[in-house]
Amino acid sequence: MTNEFVGGIEAGGTKFVCAVGTSPDDVRAETRFPTTTPEETIGRAVAFFREQEAKYGRPAAIGIASFGPLDPNPASPTFGYITSTPKPHWANADLAGAIRAALDVPVGFDTDVNIAGLGEWRWGAAQGLSSFIYLTIGTGIGGGVLIDGKPVHGLLHPELGHIPLPHDWTADPYKGRCPYHGDCLEGMAAGPAIGERWGRAAVELPPEHPAWELESHYLALALQAFILTLSPERIILGGGVMEQPQLFPLVRRKVVDYLNGYVQSPSILGDIDSYIVPPGLSNRAGVLGAFVQAQQVAAR
C-alpha cells in the first residue's frame, strides 16, 4: 500500500477530528471541533478540506471513522448513514454522502473502532498480526474485530459494547444506563455509567477507589467472552477510561483468573502484559486509521 496524500475524519459523538497527510510522520494539517448538528459539523469539515486542498492539492480519498450505529455496506442505499444513534439530530444522517458530494472525492466509511483498528494494524500495536480486537472504553464502548487487515462486518458491524454480562445484583445493584439494554457492557462500564454509579466522574476517582475493581471485573468478563469466541491474537484497549494506569494490571489479572487455565496459550499464561495492551497510536488511532482506509479506497 502506498502512502498517498489523503484526508481523514474521526467523527466522534463529542468532537470531530479532521486531518490531511500520508502517515503518522506526515500529518500536514489537523483540526478539532465539537460535534453539533450535522449541517454545522459537516460544514466545518468541508471547509477544512477545501482550505487544505488550496495548499496541498486534492486528496486521493477521504476516510471516515464514525460513531454509530451506521451502515458500512457500499451496496446499501443507506451506505454512509449514521442510523439509530440516540445522539440528537444525527439519526439517519448521511455523513459520507454529504462529504463526497461537497468535495467530489472517493470516500470510505466505517465505525470509529474498526478504523482505529486499521490504524493500529498499519502503524501501531497490531502490526504483523492476522487477527485482533480493538476496543474503546470511553463515553461509550465499541469494538472492532480485524482479520488480515480487514474489519469484520457481517450483518452490519459487531457491537462488542452491547454484549450481556453476568450481573450480581446483590454485589452491584446498579441497573445500567444503556437506553437499549440496561446492564450490557456499555451500560455497566462506560464512563457515564461509572459517573452515575459513584456520583463522580471517572477521572475524579482515586486509584484505590472500589470503582476500579468493579470496572476491571466487567471488562475482564467481556474480554473472557471475546477470547473464547473470537480467539484474537491480541486485544487493544483504548478510550479515556483506560487512561487510568491502575486498570490494565487489574484487567489482565482478572482475565487470567476468569479463564482459569482453559486457554492454554503462552500469550495468556506467560505474557498477558503483551496480549492486553494500550494503543500504539494513543488517541490518534482513529484519524490515522482513516488515512489507511482512504489509501485503501484510492488503491481500488
Stockholm file with secondary structure:
# STOCKHOLM 1.0

chainA/1-300         MTNEFVGGIEAGGTKFVCAVGTSPDDVRAETRFPTTTPEETIGRAVAFFREQEAKYGRPAAIGIASFGPLDPNPASPTFGYITSTPKPHWANADLAGAIRAALDVPVGFDTDVNIAGLGEWRWGAAQGLSSFIYLTIGTGIGGGVLIDGKPVHGLLHPELGHIPLPHDWTADPYKGRCPYHGDCLEGMAAGPAIGERWGRAAVELPPEHPAWELESHYLALALQAFILTLSPERIILGGGVMEQPQLFPLVRRKVVDYLNGYVQSPSILGDIDSYIVPPGLSNRAGVLGAFVQAQQVAAR
#=GR chainA/1-300 SS CCCCCEEEEEECSSEEEEEEEEETTEEEEEEEEECCCHHHHHHHHHHHHHHHHHHHCCCSCEEEEECSSBCCCTTSTTTTEECSCCSTTTTTEEHHHHHHHHHCSCEEEEEHHHHHHHHHHHHSTTTTCSEEEEEEESSSEEEEEEETTEECCTTSCCCGGGCBCCCCTTTCCCCCCBTTTBSBHHHHHSHHHHHHHHSSCGGGSCTTSHHHHHHHHHHHHHHHHHHHHHCCSCEEEESGGGGSTTHHHHHHHHHHHHHTTCSCCHHHHTCHHHHEECCTTGGGHHHHHHHHHHHHHHHC
#=GC SS_cons         CCCCCEEEEEECSSEEEEEEEEETTEEEEEEEEECCCHHHHHHHHHHHHHHHHHHHCCCSCEEEEECSSBCCCTTSTTTTEECSCCSTTTTTEEHHHHHHHHHCSCEEEEEHHHHHHHHHHHHSTTTTCSEEEEEEESSSEEEEEEETTEECCTTSCCCGGGCBCCCCTTTCCCCCCBTTTBSBHHHHHSHHHHHHHHSSCGGGSCTTSHHHHHHHHHHHHHHHHHHHHHCCSCEEEESGGGGSTTHHHHHHHHHHHHHTTCSCCHHHHTCHHHHEECCTTGGGHHHHHHHHHHHHHHHC
//
